[in-house]
Structure formats: structure tokens, C-alpha cells
Amino acid sequence: MERVIEALLFTSSEPLSINDLKKNLPQNIDINPIIETLQKRYETRGVNLKRIGNSIALRTAKDLDYLFLTKKV
């Protein structure tokens, strides 16, 4: 189920609600432990799994924000 959630989040340009994620999983799956596991797995990576309200998204790690800043002259 982790791979399904990863794929959905990776391909989505917007955060996905827990309900949207659940629609793609078997009914008896508790999604919260899966999200927690993925958050821990990604916390030291270049992207992090972030909760945004009741939604989840993959976001660039905060310490790598500088890679996307536009330099002004």
C-alpha cells in the first residue's frame, strides 16, 4: 500500500486528501500508520511527506529550498 500512496502523491500536482488516497486502497486499510511510516522514511530525503490540513503532499526538503530561489541582480 505504501507504493500506491507514493505513486499517487508523486504524480499529483496538488495535495491529496486522506479520503482521496483511501479511494485507491482496500476498504479495510488503516492509512494513518502508512502515512507515518512514509513520513519517517522521507524525513532525511530530498523530498518530505507533509501534512497540509487533512491532505498529504510530497514537498522539497526545507534545507534544499535554496536550489529553487531566483537570484536577483
C-alpha positions in Angstrom: 0.0 0.0 0.0 3.0 2.3 0.6 3.9 2.1 -3.1 0.3 3.1 -4.1 0.3 6.1 -1.9 3.8 7.1 -3.0 2.8 6.9 -6.7 -0.4 8.9 -6.1 1.4 11.7 -4.3 4.3 11.7 -6.7 2.1 12.2 -9.7 -0.3 14.8 -8.1 0.4 18.5 -8.6 -1.8 19.2 -5.6 -2.0 17.8 -2.1 -4.3 14.8 -1.9 -6.9 14.4 0.9 -6.8 11.4 3.1 -10.2 10.5 1.6 -8.8 10.7 -2.0 -6.0 8.4 -1.0 -8.3 6.0 0.7 -10.4 5.7 -2.5 -7.4 3.8 -4.1 -6.9 1.4 -1.2 -8.8 -1.6 0.0 -11.5 -0.6 2.5 -10.0 -2.3 5.5 -6.7 -0.5 5.3 -5.8 2.0 8.1 -4.0 4.7 6.2 -2.6 6.6 9.2 0.2 4.2 10.1 1.2 4.0 6.4 1.5 7.8 6.2 3.5 7.9 9.4 5.9 5.3 8.1 6.3 7.2 4.8 6.9 10.5 6.7 9.7 8.9 8.7 11.2 7.3 5.6 11.3 10.6 3.7 12.4 12.9 6.6 16.1 12.7 5.6 15.5 12.7 1.8 15.3 15.4 -0.8 11.6 15.4 -0.6 9.4 15.1 2.5 5.9 13.9 3.0 4.0 16.8 4.6 0.5 17.1 6.1 -1.3 20.1 4.9 -4.6 20.3 6.8 -6.3 17.0 6.1 -4.2 16.5 2.9 -0.8 15.0 2.2 1.8 16.1 -0.3 5.4 15.5 -1.3 7.4 18.7 -0.9 11.1 19.6 -1.3 13.0 19.3 1.9 13.3 22.7 3.6 17.1 22.7 3.6 17.1 22.4 -0.2 14.8 25.4 -0.8 17.9 27.4 -1.9 18.1 25.3 -5.1 14.9 26.9 -6.3 15.4 30.5 -5.4 15.8 33.0 -8.2 18.9 35.2 -7.7 18.2 38.9 -8.2 20.8 41.2 -9.6 
